Amino acid sequence: MNSITIKIPDSFKSYIDASIVRASYLFPELKIHISEEPSSVDISGLNESMDAENIKKEFFNILYRERIYSETLTIRRTIYGD
């Protein structure tokens, strides 16, 4: 069982919690939690068939999508209503 630590840029800090929830849903076999290191996420439970680089890319994709969702929420509410 392997683990990785992903350093998160400061500009994405506020989206970490929501990204962990989404990633936990998409990858239920992984244990994902905020690291004790500043702005980092620990992911454990990787098996031999999982590529750590691909998991890292997937997590960053989820993090980026969460940021876009949050930043465009006001616009979508204006267009579609509450």
C-alpha positions in Angstrom: 0.0 0.0 0.0 1.5 3.3 -1.1 0.9 6.9 -0.3 1.6 10.3 -1.8 1.5 13.8 -0.5 0.3 16.5 -2.9 1.4 20.2 -2.3 -1.6 22.5 -3.0 -0.9 26.1 -4.2 -2.1 28.7 -1.8 -4.6 30.1 -4.3 -6.5 26.8 -4.1 -6.6 26.4 -0.3 -10.2 27.2 0.1 -11.2 24.4 -2.3 -9.4 21.6 -0.7 -12.3 20.3 1.5 -14.8 20.1 -1.4 -12.1 18.5 -3.6 -11.4 15.8 -1.0 -15.1 15.0 -0.8 -15.4 14.7 -4.6 -12.2 12.6 -4.9 -13.3 10.3 -2.1 -16.5 9.6 -4.1 -14.6 9.0 -7.3 -11.8 6.9 -5.6 -13.5 5.1 -2.6 -10.5 2.8 -2.2 -8.2 5.7 -1.3 -7.9 7.5 2.0 -7.6 11.2 1.4 -7.1 13.8 4.1 -5.4 17.2 4.7 -1.8 16.8 5.7 -0.1 18.3 8.7 2.2 20.1 6.2 0.8 23.5 5.1 -1.4 23.3 2.1 -0.9 19.6 1.4 -3.1 16.5 1.0 -2.1 13.0 1.9 -3.5 10.2 -0.3 -3.0 6.6 0.8 -4.3 3.2 -0.3 -2.7 3.2 -3.7 -2.2 -0.3 -5.0 0.1 -1.6 -7.7 -2.3 -0.9 -10.5 -2.7 2.8 -9.6 -0.2 5.3 -11.0 0.6 8.0 -8.4 1.1 10.6 -11.1 -2.3 9.9 -12.6 -3.9 10.1 -9.2 -2.1 13.4 -8.6 -3.4 14.7 -12.0 -6.9 13.6 -11.2 -6.8 15.4 -7.9 -5.6 18.6 -9.4 -8.3 18.4 -12.1 -10.9 18.0 -9.3 -9.4 20.9 -7.4 -9.4 23.1 -10.5 -13.0 22.2 -11.4 -14.1 23.0 -7.8 -12.5 26.4 -8.1 -14.2 27.1 -11.4 -17.5 25.9 -10.0 -17.2 28.2 -7.0 -16.0 31.2 -8.9 -18.9 31.0 -11.5 -21.6 30.2 -9.0 -22.8 33.8 -8.8 -23.0 34.1 -12.6 -24.9 30.9 -12.9 -27.4 32.0 -10.2 -27.9 35.3 -12.0 -28.6 33.5 -15.3 -30.7 30.6 -14.0 -32.1 32.1 -10.9 -31.9 30.7 -7.3 
